[in-house]
Amino acid sequence: MNRRAERRTRSRRRPPAALVLPAALALAFLAVPLAGVLAHTPWPDLTGRLASPDVVRALGLSLLVSGWALLLSLLLGVPLAWLLARTDFPGRALVRGLVLLPMVLPPTVAGVALLRGFGRNGLLGGPLEALGVVLPFSTVGAVVAAAFVSMPFLVISLEGALAGIHPRYEEAAATMGATLPQTLRYVTLPMAMPSLVAGAALCWARALGEFGATITFAGNLPGVTQTLPLQVYLLLQHDPAAATSVSLVLLAVAAAVLLALRGRWLGHSR
């Protein structure tokens, strides 16, 4: 009986011949462009190209913008994820849809939406300007654009983890006199920490690579809003080799994040 079960298991795990070829084509379709970056990277001159003042300045700005975008996403996204996972309120499905919407919006549309929301002539442009806050074409605007497109990665990752934690742990903390912030800090978030870290890493990586919403809402000002992806866009017009070198850095960061998080966000590794 055990041998039969073992044979059936092996049969299920054997890849169907009809699917092997299209699966291999799909893999090649995804791998060839990435291999092209590696093949066309000017390896002998890589260090010099990456050490150019413009690239270093753009890299520093990218780290600054993505770091602040992550902090903003944590401050706003963690409470939102908890509400979606723990409470039942009218319009929750709509709220979840709004959270996911930036993930599927065309980047330029996200930038236009930010302009219409926070620009000088936007819904909140007047009140913000009265407070002395002007977001378009500023570093703060670049942070807002990066947080807008990256926060959903944090929220959906943390919401799923919180939904899997039984409420009895929070109820037990409440019966012992813990306030809600104390319960979140000492009970809920420590139990959801792997997913929180995974979501934060994905959020940061997405913010680091943000391009479309940033250039539409915050512009492409050197030292102000010209992050590394925008620098790649400029270099591609007059120095493709340098653009490939900088692209390699962003590719390496994205790959490192995904490899570090394998089994925590996209499924369990075997």
N, C-alpha and C positions, 0 to 999 in steps of 0.2 A: 504494500500500500504506500509506504514511504517512497519507494522507487518510482511508482506511478506519479505521485505528487511532484517528485523532483523533476521527472521528465516533462510534466505539464508546465512546471515553472520555467524550465529551460526553454521550452517551446514558446512560451509567452514572451520571454526576454529576447528571443532571436529576432532580429529586425526583419520585417517583411521585405522581400526582394523588390516589390513594386514601389516601396517608399524610400529605398536607399538612394536611388538616383536623384529624385527631386530634393531629398534632404541634403544630399551632397551639393547640389546646385545652389540651394539656399545658403548653405554654409560658405560656399565660394563667393556668392553674391555679397555676403557680409564681410568676408575676409579680404577680398581683393583690394578694395579701397584702402583698408588699413595697412595691408602689405605694401601698397603703393607709397604710403607715407614713409614707411621704413626704407623702401628701396630708393627713394629720391631724396632722402635726408643727406645733406652734405656732411658726412661724419667727420672728415678731417677738419672742417671749419666750424663744427657745431658749437664748440665752446665760445669761439670768438663772436659768432652771430648772436648767441644768447646773451653775451655780455655787453652788447651794444647799449648805449645809454637809453635809447627809446624803449627797447625791450625790457630793460631792468626797471625803468620807470613804470611801464605798463604792468609788469608783473607785481610790483609793489602796490600799485593802485588796485589791481585785481584781488590781491590778498586782503587789502583793507576793505574793499567793497563787499567781498564775499563773507568776510568775518562779521561785519556789521549786519549784513543781510541774514546770516545765521542767527545772530543774537536777537534780531527783531522777530525772526520766525519762531524762535524758542519762546520769547515773551508772549507772543500772540497765539502761536499755533498749539502749544501745550494745553492751555485752557480750552481752546476750541475742540481739540481732539478728545479731551475728557468729557465735554458736554455732549459731543456726538456719540460717545461710547456709553455714557452712564445715564443720560437723561432722555426722556421721551417728550418732545415738545412739538407743537404744531409747526409744520414746515421743515421738519428735520431733513427730509429727503431733498428739499430745495436747497437747504444750507449745504448739504453734502455735495450736491451738484455744483454749487458756486465754488466750493473748495476745489473740486476737480477741474473746473472749467479752464483755469490758466494752463493746465497741462496739455490741453488739446487746442487751445487758441493759436492761430498763426502768430509768430512773434511780433510782427509789425502791428497786427490788430491789438495785441496786448499793449504795445506802446501807445497807439492811438487812444485806447481806453484809459490809460494812465493820464494822457494829456487832457482828455475830456473830464477826468475826475479830479486831478490835482494840478493841472496846468493853470496858467494865469486866467484863462477864460473858462475853466472847468467848474464843476459843481462846487468844489471846495477851494478854488483858486483865490477868490476874494477874501474869505476868512483867513486863509493861510498867509496871504500877502499882508493883511492887516496886522498879523502877528510877526511880520518880518521874515516869513518862511517862503522861499521861492525854490521849488523843487526842480523844474525843468532846467537842463543844462547846468547841473551842479552835481557834486559828488554825492550829496544826500539823495538827489534824484536817481543816481545810478544805484544806490543802495535800495531805494524803494522799488525800482524796476527789478532788481535781482531777487528781492524778497517776494515780490508778487508772483514770479514764475516758479520759485523754488519752494515756497512754504508748503504747497500741497504734498510734496514728497514726505515732509516731516509729519504732517497731520494724518495722512492715510496710514503711514507706517505705525504711528503711535496709537491711533484709534483702534486698529486691529489688535494690537497687543493689549490695550486696556479692556476691550470687549472680551478677551479671553481670560481675564482675571476675575475670579468670583467675587461678587460684592460683599460676601461675608467678612472678608478681611477688613474692608473699610468700615463695615458695620461694627465689627469687634473693636476697632480703634475708636469709633465714635462712642461706644458704650463706656470706654475707659476715659472719656473726657477729652479726647483729641479733637481739635478744631479741623475744619476741612483743609486749610493750608498745611497743618501738621500731618494730617492723614496722607495728603498728596506727597509731601516731602519725605516722610519716613516709612510709608507703607506702599502706596501705589506706584510711585515713580521708581523706587528701587526694584520692584518686581518687574516693571516694564523696561528696565534700563537697557537690555540688549537691543530692543526695538527702538528705543529712544536714540541710542547711539547710532544705530543703522540709519534711522530716518534723518538724524542730524548730519551724518556724513553724506548721504545722498543730497540733502538740501544744500550743503556747502559746495559739493561738486557741481550741482546744477547752477548755483549762483556764480561760481567761478567761470563757467562756460557761457554765461548769458551774453547774447549779442543783440538780437532783434529789438526787444523791448527797450534795451539800453540806448541804442543808437537813435531810436525813434523818439524816446521821451527825454533822455538826458544828453543826447548829442555825442559828438566824437571829438572832445576837446583834450589835447595832450596835457597830461598831468592833472586833469580834472575829472573827465569821464572816459578817457581812452584806456579801457581795460585791455587785457591780453587778447581776447577774441577780436576786438576792434583793431588792434595792432596787426593781427594776422590779415584782416581784410585790407588794410592799407598796404602791407608788405606784398600781398599777392599781386598788386597792380604794377609794382616796379622791381621787386626782388622776390621772385617765387621761391628761390632756395631758402631765403630767410623765413618766408611764410611757412614753408614746410618744417623748418627747424622749430619754430615756435609752436606749430601744430603738434609736433611730437611731444612737447612738454604737456600740453593739455590732454593729449591722448594717453600719455603715461599716467597722469593724475587720475583720469577717469577709470582706467584699467586697474590701477592700484586700489581705488575705492571699491570697485566691484569685486575684486579678488578678496579683499579683506572682509567683505560682507557676505560672501557666498554662504548660502544656507541660513541666512538671517532675515533676508527681505524677499528674495525671489524663490525661496524653496530650500529644503534641507539637502545638503550635499551628502553623498553616500561615502 
